[in-house]
Amino acid sequence: MARYKVSEARDYLAALDFINQAKEQSFDIELKKFYEKRTNRQNNYLHFCLAYFAHIYGCTELEAKEVFLKRLAAPQLFEVEYDVDGKTVTFYRSTADLDTAEMASAIRNFTAYAEMNDIYIPLPDDEIGRRYCEQQMERSNGFR
């Protein structure tokens, strides 16, 4: 699939050429806004959220990710249905497949879900809150 950065003149003209080809040859094209893959900062914050939720809720980080994030908090982002031998099967996307916008939405949904369960997760730029949560997890590490 071709990607054009239309702010650059050469790419803009190439995109117009491609659209004209589609018109002449009568084929459909799909245009969508491009987002980079999730960032390391987003990924680190998501894993902090999952770890803290798991610590407070009393489950594993894997359960927090697979059950609470993917199935309960943000199924619209993760659930993908495929037809396998005439049956519809649901699979769940990896967080590595998310772009920055989808990852931001997943994090918002998960922190809102946690808050509905009386688990308050500090914002990504709240260093003091994050440090406090990390200390809580370290202190009780041997007791779980």
C-alpha atoms as one frame of an Amber mdcrd trajectory, in Angstrom:
protein
   0.000   0.000   0.000   1.390   3.364  -0.968   1.755   6.165   1.535   2.092
   9.780   0.488   3.206  12.718   2.589   1.093  15.326   0.846   2.892  18.244
   2.506   5.803  17.476   0.165   5.250  18.564  -3.447   6.653  15.398  -5.045
   4.476  13.093  -2.914   1.431  15.303  -3.449   1.792  15.037  -7.233   2.372
  11.285  -7.027  -0.821  10.933  -4.980  -2.782  12.925  -7.557  -1.331  10.715
 -10.316  -2.447   7.622  -8.444  -5.971   9.021  -7.997  -6.167   9.832 -11.716
  -5.025   6.279 -12.567  -7.785   4.933 -10.335 -10.332   7.080 -12.150  -9.115
   6.025 -15.604  -8.885   2.323 -14.755 -12.071   2.329 -12.657 -10.698   0.789
  -9.506 -11.519   1.739  -5.944  -9.006   3.217  -3.569  -9.173   3.675   0.158
  -7.793   6.801   1.770  -7.170   7.014   5.474  -5.237   9.224   7.796  -1.886
   7.686   8.639  -0.753   7.356  12.243   2.617   6.027  13.327   2.719   2.839
  15.375   2.361   3.272  19.111   5.238   5.035  20.820   7.560   3.565  23.430
   6.265   6.146  25.905   2.681   4.996  25.313   3.722   1.370  25.640   5.594
   2.006  28.903   2.644   3.886  30.363   0.182   1.177  29.320   2.302  -1.496
  31.011   2.535   0.650  34.146  -1.287   0.945  34.112  -1.689  -2.798  33.659
   0.801  -3.596  36.439  -0.807  -1.202  38.900  -4.322  -2.396  38.052  -3.229
  -6.020  38.476  -1.587  -5.186  41.806  -4.661  -3.457  43.230  -7.290  -5.753
  41.690  -5.422  -8.924  42.603  -4.892 -10.499  39.201  -1.893 -11.081  36.956
  -0.686  -8.507  34.445  -1.592 -10.939  31.671  -5.173 -11.143  32.951  -5.297
  -7.348  33.223  -4.197  -7.065  29.604  -6.163  -9.877  27.981  -9.388  -9.719
  29.981  -9.785  -6.229  31.381  -8.106  -4.190  28.628  -8.900  -6.157  25.474
 -12.272  -7.688  26.319 -13.885  -5.299  28.777 -12.362  -1.816  28.452 -11.674
  -1.539  24.710 -13.096  -4.469  22.729 -13.835  -2.209  19.744 -10.070  -1.758
  19.264  -8.952  -5.336  19.793 -11.675  -7.742  18.652 -11.314  -9.004  15.099
 -13.712 -11.573  13.687 -12.667 -14.053  11.010 -14.575 -16.699   9.145 -12.877
 -20.046   9.781 -14.464 -23.060   8.104 -17.855 -21.357   8.003 -17.749 -20.323
  11.674 -17.099 -16.840  12.980 -14.106 -16.837  15.314 -13.045 -13.870  17.428
  -9.367 -13.068  17.777  -7.750 -10.240  19.709  -5.154  -7.931  18.190  -1.833
  -7.343  19.890  -1.116  -3.933  21.373   1.922  -3.879  19.051  -0.496  -3.578
  16.102  -2.068  -0.363  17.389  -1.197   3.036  16.004  -0.710   6.075  18.237
  -4.366   7.155  18.076  -5.668   3.653  18.844  -3.184   3.241  21.700  -4.234
   6.588  23.194  -7.869   5.465  23.004  -7.051   2.088  24.586  -5.234   3.795
  27.461  -8.109   6.252  28.024 -10.653   3.429  28.012  -8.582   1.285  30.379
  -7.944   4.067  32.899 -11.661   4.964  32.811 -12.544   1.287  33.364 -10.089
   1.141  36.275 -11.607   4.285  37.771 -15.090   2.728  37.550 -13.640  -0.052
  39.716 -12.203   2.464  42.226  -8.639   2.053  40.980  -7.162   5.469  40.274
  -4.182   5.391  37.922  -2.023   8.533  37.781  -1.702  10.421  34.508   1.437
   9.788  32.418   3.032  13.106  33.384   2.294  12.713  37.127   5.740  11.527
  38.196   4.983  11.724  41.925   1.799   9.663  41.558   3.554   7.067  39.426
   6.461   6.824  41.856   4.025   6.351  44.747   2.236   3.535  42.891   5.539
   1.860  42.020   6.607   2.020  45.679   3.303   0.442  46.723   3.871  -2.412
  44.288   7.488  -2.916  45.439   6.542  -2.942  49.151   3.958  -5.665  48.753
   5.887  -7.678  46.175   6.709 -10.508  48.589   3.174 -10.696  49.951   1.320
 -11.683  46.792
